[in-house]
Amino acid sequence: MQHQQLYTTLNNGIQMPLLGLGVYDMYQQEAEQAVSWALETGYRLIDTAAMYNNETEIGNAIRQSLVQRSDIFVTTKVHNDDQGFDPTLRAFDKSLQNLRIDYIDLYLVHWPIRATRKETWLALEKLYSEGRVKAIGVANYLIPFLDELQTYNSIVPAVNQVELSPYLFDKDLVEVCQNRKIQLQAYTPLVRGLRMNDPKLLAIATQYSKTPAQIILRWAIQHGISSIPKSANLKRLQENFNIFDFHISPENMSFLDGFNENLRVVEDPMDLF
Ligand SMILES: NC(=O)c1ccc[n+]([C@@H]2O[C@H](COP(=O)([O-])OP(=O)(O)OC[C@H]3O[C@@H](n4cnc5c(N)ncnc54)[C@H](OP(=O)(O)O)[C@@H]3O)[C@@H](O)[C@H]2O)c1
């Protein structure tokens, strides 16, 4: 079945698909297979990181795909161990070599490491200014980190990738990013499966004849928030992409907004402030 992917325009005019495949915790053949399936299914955004140890396999799947490289949006991220100005420049080259693709669409600061995040960002600005990457952004930048960044940046991050789901819905961050023209991207949108049996979520899923995962991903998209669910399983990967044929009502969107319980499954970035 064909589905219509939706795109957002980043603050530098670049188009980015709203829904992507996250490839954390998949390795070797499994990672290559998952990306091949994803591209066949219609995914056009792949989110990897040097830290995930699978850039080589992700690149293989992209090169072997029948989908044109220009139609695929590839994100990768600076490893925490490689932060700092010169190390970041070298890390970028290393990621390009591992991926073996001509260019990277989006390069992110993976975590706001206290001692090095400023120099790391300045290195990303250099890479962007030299035309070596289509867009640059950050990850795990809650409001205090974004405010600090504003004291020295020349380029506004195109994307901020943070942990976000109906169960962790930081409305202030959503508003700040919208006001500053930073595209929010939700990682761990499926809360690693932890809330799939929540009766409130199941009730909405039943109403639309959709699965809990599909409701969450659709909710994010209707908020204009990009999301990058991970699956290495063909059926679930297809399920997560099958969200472009229905619409959640405003009443149910408000209901989902009220699910927030500040539930984090990944480290709280504020520990790094
Ligand atoms: N920037 C950062 O610091 C950061 C941190 C964490 C994650 N991320 C990115 O965000 C991506 C997504 O986050 P995540 O992988 O941590 O968690 P997630 O996408 O919320 O959940 C993935 C888990 O849910 C399962 N799953 C997938 N689809 C499902 C469905 N339809 N129904 C039920 N279970 C389903 C997956 O298992 P199967 O594979 O078996 O389907 C996997 O165990 C990562 O892959 C990574 O790219 C970024």
Ligand as a Chemical Component Dictionary entry (heavy atoms), coordinates in Angstrom:
data_LIG
# 
_chem_comp.id                   LIG 
_chem_comp.type                 NON-POLYMER 
_chem_comp.pdbx_formal_charge   0 
_chem_comp.three_letter_code    LIG 
# 
loop_
_chem_comp_atom.comp_id 
_chem_comp_atom.atom_id 
_chem_comp_atom.alt_atom_id 
_chem_comp_atom.type_symbol 
_chem_comp_atom.charge 
_chem_comp_atom.model_Cartn_x 
_chem_comp_atom.model_Cartn_y 
_chem_comp_atom.model_Cartn_z 
_chem_comp_atom.pdbx_ordinal 
LIG N1  N1  N 0  19.277 12.014 20.255 1  
LIG C1  C1  C 0  19.250 11.125 21.210 2  
LIG O1  O1  O 0  19.880 11.291 22.249 3  
LIG C2  C2  C 0  18.414 9.889  21.043 4  
LIG C3  C3  C 0  18.155 9.081  22.162 5  
LIG C4  C4  C 0  17.365 7.950  21.967 6  
LIG C5  C5  C 0  16.856 7.659  20.702 7  
LIG N2  N2  N 1  17.156 8.452  19.636 8  
LIG C6  C6  C 0  16.651 8.143  18.275 9  
LIG O2  O2  O 0  15.253 7.913  18.347 10 
LIG C7  C7  C 0  14.953 6.643  17.789 11 
LIG C8  C8  C 0  13.747 6.048  18.448 12 
LIG O3  O3  O 0  13.921 5.872  19.837 13 
LIG P1  P1  P 0  14.096 4.433  20.508 14 
LIG O4  O4  O 0  14.579 3.469  19.513 15 
LIG O5  O5  O -1 14.946 4.632  21.690 16 
LIG O6  O6  O 0  12.620 4.083  21.046 17 
LIG P2  P2  P 0  11.149 3.974  20.370 18 
LIG O7  O7  O 0  11.186 4.258  18.924 19 
LIG O8  O8  O 0  10.211 4.728  21.246 20 
LIG O9  O9  O 0  10.805 2.462  20.625 21 
LIG C9  C9  C 0  11.468 1.422  19.976 22 
LIG C10 C10 C 0  10.992 0.111  20.617 23 
LIG O10 O10 O 0  9.607  -0.071 20.377 24 
LIG C11 C11 C 0  9.405  -1.259 19.593 25 
LIG N3  N3  N 0  8.381  -0.940 18.589 26 
LIG C12 C12 C 0  8.554  -0.347 17.389 27 
LIG N4  N4  N 0  7.379  -0.185 16.755 28 
LIG C13 C13 C 0  6.433  -0.683 17.581 29 
LIG C14 C14 C 0  5.027  -0.805 17.485 30 
LIG N5  N5  N 0  4.381  -0.370 16.410 31 
LIG N6  N6  N 0  4.359  -1.383 18.508 32 
LIG C15 C15 C 0  5.019  -1.827 19.600 33 
LIG N7  N7  N 0  6.369  -1.737 19.764 34 
LIG C16 C16 C 0  7.058  -1.166 18.753 35 
LIG C17 C17 C 0  10.740 -1.592 18.986 36 
LIG O11 O11 O 0  10.911 -2.989 18.845 37 
LIG P3  P3  P 0  11.141 -3.692 17.381 38 
LIG O12 O12 O 0  12.396 -3.147 16.812 39 
LIG O13 O13 O 0  11.259 -5.136 17.731 40 
LIG O14 O14 O 0  9.932  -3.371 16.567 41 
LIG C18 C18 C 0  11.714 -1.072 20.042 42 
LIG O15 O15 O 0  11.865 -2.028 21.082 43 
LIG C19 C19 C 0  16.246 5.848  18.001 44 
LIG O16 O16 O 0  16.302 4.708  17.185 45 
LIG C20 C20 C 0  17.265 6.898  17.665 46 
LIG O17 O17 O 0  17.389 7.035  16.259 47 
LIG C21 C21 C 0  17.913 9.572  19.799 48 
# 
loop_
_chem_comp_bond.comp_id 
_chem_comp_bond.atom_id_1 
_chem_comp_bond.atom_id_2 
_chem_comp_bond.value_order 
_chem_comp_bond.pdbx_ordinal 
LIG N1  C1  SING 1  
LIG C1  O1  DOUB 2  
LIG C1  C2  SING 3  
LIG C2  C3  SING 4  
LIG C2  C21 DOUB 5  
LIG C3  C4  DOUB 6  
LIG C4  C5  SING 7  
LIG C5  N2  DOUB 8  
LIG N2  C6  SING 9  
LIG N2  C21 SING 10 
LIG C6  O2  SING 11 
LIG C6  C20 SING 12 
LIG O2  C7  SING 13 
LIG C7  C8  SING 14 
LIG C7  C19 SING 15 
LIG C8  O3  SING 16 
LIG O3  P1  SING 17 
LIG P1  O4  DOUB 18 
LIG P1  O5  SING 19 
LIG P1  O6  SING 20 
LIG O6  P2  SING 21 
LIG P2  O7  DOUB 22 
LIG P2  O8  SING 23 
LIG P2  O9  SING 24 
LIG O9  C9  SING 25 
LIG C9  C10 SING 26 
LIG C10 O10 SING 27 
LIG C10 C18 SING 28 
LIG O10 C11 SING 29 
LIG C11 N3  SING 30 
LIG C11 C17 SING 31 
LIG N3  C12 SING 32 
LIG N3  C16 SING 33 
LIG C12 N4  DOUB 34 
LIG N4  C13 SING 35 
LIG C13 C14 SING 36 
LIG C13 C16 DOUB 37 
LIG C14 N5  SING 38 
LIG C14 N6  DOUB 39 
LIG N6  C15 SING 40 
LIG C15 N7  DOUB 41 
LIG N7  C16 SING 42 
LIG C17 O11 SING 43 
LIG C17 C18 SING 44 
LIG O11 P3  SING 45 
LIG P3  O12 DOUB 46 
LIG P3  O13 SING 47 
LIG P3  O14 SING 48 
LIG C18 O15 SING 49 
LIG C19 O16 SING 50 
LIG C19 C20 SING 51 
LIG C20 O17 SING 52 
# 
